[in-house]
Amino acid sequence: MDKTAEQYWKRTLGLIRNVLIVWFLVSYGAGIIFAGALDSIKIGGYPLGFWFAQQGAIYIFVALIFYYAKTMEKIDREFDVDEQ
């Protein structure tokens, strides 16, 4: 594999790793592990830990999708493998 392809995959896998770390921290961390500590904060009248488990994680996941798509498009353009 040439140097450019190796750098492309390194950047792509780094992006995937970072998105999965955020996904894990939000879903498992905020929704389960830290839910007790977050429950002292209220948002819309509901404890924050409950809110993350029910709704907040979904908002973060949708934001991650848009972040991933935008960043991946930038990486593709940088390495000249974009579809346009």
N, C-alpha and C positions, 0 to 999 in steps of 0.2 A: 504494500500500500504506500502510495507516495505521501510526502509530508503534508500537502494541502488536505488530502482526505483524512489523514490522521488528526489534524487540527480541527477539522470540521466535526468529526465524531467526538472529539474531546469536548468541544464547546456544547454540542448537542446533548451529550450524556451529562455534562455538568448542569445544564439547564433542567433536564429531567430530574436529576438528583435534588436540586434546590426546590423545585415545585413539589416533589414528593415529601421533602422534609417539612415544608409549610403545611401541606395537606395532613401529614401525620400529627403535627403539633396542634393544628386546629381541631381535627376530628377526635383524636385520642386524648391529647393534652387538655385543651379547653373544655371539651365535651365530657370527659370522664375523670382524668387525674386531678385537674385543678378546679373542677366544678364546685367543690365545697368552698374553696377560697374565693372563687368568683361570685358565689351566691350572695356575698355581703354587698355587692354592687347591684343596683336595680336598673333595668332598662325597660321602659314602657310598662313599669309596674311588676315586671317579672325578674327573678334572679338571673344574673348574667350567665352563670353556668348552665342553667336550664335553657336560656335563650340561645346560647351557642349550640347546645345539643339539638335543639329543635329547628332554629332558623339561621342563626349566625354562620354556622358552618357552610350552609348552602350558598349564602352570599359570597363567602370567601372562595368557595370552589368555583363559582361562576367567574369571579374576578381572576382566579388562577388560569382559567381557560383562556380568557382574553389576553392575559399577560403572556402565557405560553405562546399563543398564536402570533402575537405581535413580535415577541423576542425571536421566535423561530423564523419568522419572515425576514427579520433583520439579519440573522445568521446566514440564512439561505442567500440573501442578496450579497452579503460580504464575501461568500465563497463562490458566487456565481452559479448557484444551483437552483435559483428560484424559477417559478413556472411562467413568469411573464417575459 
